[in-house]
């Protein structure tokens, strides 16, 4: 099940009551904005005989799986709300924070295993099509127990990919939002401080997909430090062009399976630290998440081993959910253990 709110526009329903939703971009195109690789969404009645009470399912499932998903949705029609009258009274005071704490608590056994949640965006995920109905039933039972309901017009069940938290989630892994990539690829060289700030914000939004993002952005940060005078140096233009080349074919990030041992590679330069969390799959190393940070103040005066330890601390804090749920091996030839206590004291 995927949430609504995808960055791509859904086409008007066709005569057959179907709709087209942009799904993902073929690898290597580098020009995702106009690609129309689509999946047809089928309108189905959750309550038979009530054409106003519908939701949507993916069309690429087998016929048997489609029937199972439809039967599952019809069995659980009570967890959908079509009008405000279908909802029980809710105290709206601090509703946002209260709701986030609630879903974090009630779905704790499922989060990371077969569900991801951020505020009111919910993704029920299944590695195999045959497991999807069971994963939905488990989720619906929790919703029913705590009297929560879904808006069927913002749901799609049994689809192979979609937009979640600004990223494209597919069977193969997680891709950067092509609209965010296009925003940088279409940019001209900045001509003022505000445009440089806009560029660095766009890079930050894609940083988990960019190896050594902080290091790649150093020339832009140097421009920002001279806020009173703007000058776009040759190194800035070179870094800008290299960034565009990199983003023309960004990496596909994978999701680890429960119990996987993950590995962390660390890197440090005079001005930035970086890391990449990877999973080994059939002797291939697949990236999960890139982390990087510009070193400020006293951090820039650390000796190399302290910088590597700092990179580990920053990564552990940023990727805490991975560190809590997986054994992680740090790939390094430096004795980091003795340095970590000192860096914790330094902050």
N, C-alpha and C positions, 0 to 999 in steps of 0.2 A: 504494500500500500504506500502510495506517495502522497504528500500534502499538496494543497493548492499553493498559489503564490509563485509559481515558476516564472522566470524572467521572460519566457517565450509566450507569444500570443497564440491562443487557440483559435482555429479557424471556425467560421460559422457552421452550424450543423448542416450536413448534406441532406438530400431528399430521403436517404435511408436512415436518417437519425444518427449518423456517425459524425465524429469530429476528428480533425487531424492535429496532432501535437508534435512540435519539433522535439526530436529525441536526443541525438548526439551528432558529433561532427566526425567524418572519416579522418583517420590519422594521416598526417603529412600534408593536409591541404593548406594550412596556414591562413585560410580565408573563411572562417566559420560563419560570418555574419549572414550569408545568403543561402547556406546549405539547407536543404529541406529533406533530410533523412527523417522520415516520419513513421509513427506508429498509430494505427487507427484505434480509437477508443470507442467501445460499444456501449450504448445506453441500455441499461437493464432495469427492470422494475423490481425494487426490493420488496414491495408489497404487491403481489400479482393482482391485476385489475385496477391498479391505481397509477395511471401514467404520469401523475404529478409527483410521485414518490420514487425517484430513480437515482441511480449513481452510475459510475462508469467503470468498465473493466478493460484490460488490454486485449488486443485481438490476436496476439502471437502465441497464446497458450494453446495447448492441444484442446480438442473439443471436450474430452473427458475432464480435463482440468478446469475448463471454463464452467462446465456444469457443476463441478464440485464447489468452485468459488461462489457461483450464484446461489447454490443451496445454502452455503455457509452464511452469506449475506442475508438471505431471506430468513434463516433461523434466528439471526441476531438483529432483526429489524428494530427491536426496542432500543438499541443503542444509537440510533440515528435521530436527529432532530431537524425537521423541515421548517418549522416556524418557532417563534419565541414561546408560543404556548406549549411546545413540546418539552421545554426546559423547566426544571424546578427552580424555585427562587434561589438567587445567589446574592450574597452580600458583596457588593462591589468595592467595599473599602479594602485597600491593599490587595485587590484581587490578583494583580499580576504576580507579585512576589509570592503570595499564598499559593497560587496555582503552580508556579515553578517548583516550589518546595514539595507540593503534593505529588506531582508527577515524578519527580526525582525519587521520592520515597516509594510510591506504589509500584513503579516499574523497575525498581532497582535490580530484581533478579533477572530481568530481561535486557536491560540496557547494555549494549555492547555485544550481546549474544544474538538477539533477533529483533532489536528495536533501537532506534536512536531518536532522541527528543530534544528539541530546543524551543522553549516557550510553548506555542501552540502548533508548531510544526512537528509532525510525527512520521517516522519512516519505519514500517515493519518490513524487515528484510529476511529473505530465505535463500540459502545457497542452492537448494534444489526446488524445482517447481512442485514436486510432490509433498514438500514440507510446508508450503505456503498456507494451506488451509489450517493446519495445526497451529502455525504461528499466529494466524488471524484469530482463531478461536481462543488461544491463550490471552491475547491482547483484549479481545472483546469481553472475556470473563472478568478481567481486571476493571475495565471501564464500567461494566454493569455493577460490580461490587461497590464501587465508589461513586456511582450515579453520575458518571461523565458521559457526554454524548458527542457524536461526530456530526459535522455538517456534510451531508452526502454530496453536495454540489462542489465541494472542494477536495473530494477524494477520488483516487483512481486506484483500482485493485488489479493485481496480477500483471503489472507492466514491468518491462525489463530495464527501464532507465528513466531518470527524471531529474529535476532540479531540486536540491535540498541545501538550504543555507547558502545559496549562491554558488554551489558546486554541482557539476553534472555527475550523478551517481549512475553507474552502469554495471552490468554483470562483470566486466573485466576490471573495474576499479573506479577511481575518482578522477575526473578531469576538471581542469579549470573552466570557469564560466567563459564561453567563447566571446560573449559581449564585453567582458572585462579585458580580455586579451585584445580584442579589436580596438578598444578605447585607446590602448597604448600604441598598437601598430599604426593607427590612423593619425596619431599625434605628429605635429611638426615640431621642429626643435624649439624649445621654450624661448621666449623673447622677453620675459620678465620674471620676477621672483614668484608671483602668484602661479604662473604656469609650471615652474619648477616644483612648487609645493603640491600642485595637482598631480604631477608626475610621480612624486615620492609616495603620495597617498595611494595611487593606483598600483604601484609596485608593492606596497605594504599589503594591499588586499589580495595579492597573488603570491605572497612570500612563501607560503608552504609548498608551492610548486617550483620555486626558483632556487637552484643551488647557489649558495653564497650570495644571497640577495643583498645583504648589507655591504659586502665588498663591492658588488656591482654598482651600488648606489653611492659609494664614497665621493665620486666627483660631483654629484648633485648636491650632497650635503655641504661640500666646500663652498658651492655657490650660495647656499642658503645662509652660511655663516657671515657672508658679506652682504647683509640685508640692505645697506644703504646704497651700494653700487652693484649693478648687475653686469656680469661679464660671462659669456658662454665660451669657455676655453676649448681648444682642440681636444683635450682629454675627455671633456664632457660629451662632445659630439661623438667621439669614438665609443665611449661607454653606452651612449644612447643607441647607436647603431648595433652594437653587439647585443644589447638587451632585446632589441626587436628581432634579431636573428634567432636568439634563444627562444623567445616566445612564439615564433612561427611554428615550433614543434615542441611544445612543453611536454614534460614526462607524464605518464599515466601513473598515479599513485595507487598502491594496492592496500587492501584492508587485511590485517592479520586475523587468523582464525584463533579461537580460544585454545590456550595451551601452547601456542607457537613461541619458540625462543626467538627474540629479536636481537638485532645487532646495531650498535651505534658507532659511527665514524666521526671523529672530531678533527677540526682544522682551526688553526689560529695564524693570523698575520699581525703585523705591527699595529693595525687599526681596527680589526674586526675578528670575531670568532664565529665559527659555523659548525653545523653538524647535520648528519642525515641518519635517520632511523630506517633500517632496511629489514626485509624478510628474505631469507634464502629459500628459493623454490627451484628444485631440480637443477642445482648447481648454478642458478642465476640469482643475482642480487637485485631485488625489486624495492624501489624506494617507497616509504610510507609517509614520511614527513620531512621537510627541510626546515631548519631553524638557523637563524643568524642574528647577530647584533653588533652594532658599532661600539667600540670600546671608548668610553668617555673618561676624562679626568685621570685619576690615579690608575684606572684599569689599563690604560695604554702603557704604563710603566711596569706592568707585571713582567716577570721573566717568562719564557716560553711555557714551562710546565704549569705555572700559575694560570696562564691564559687558557691552556687546555682544560685545566680543572674548572675554570670559570665557565667555559663552554659546556662542560658536563652539568654544572649546577643550573645554568640557564635552561638547558634542554630538559632536565628532570622536572623543573618547575613548569615549563611550558607544556610538556607532554605527560603530565602527572597521571592521567587515566591509563596510558600505556604502561608506565612504570609500575602502577599498582596491579595491573592485570596480566602482566607477562614477565617472564625472566628475561633480562636484557644483558647481553655481553658487550663490553666496551672494547673496541678494537684500537689498541694503542701500545706502544713500546715504552711509554713513560710511566713511572711510579706515581700514579695520581692519588692513591689512597692517603698518603701522608700530607698532601697539599689541601685536601678537601676541608679538613677541620679549620685550617687557617683562613681559607676563603669564606667559610660560613661566618667566621667572626668579622671579616671585612665587609660582609653583605654582598 
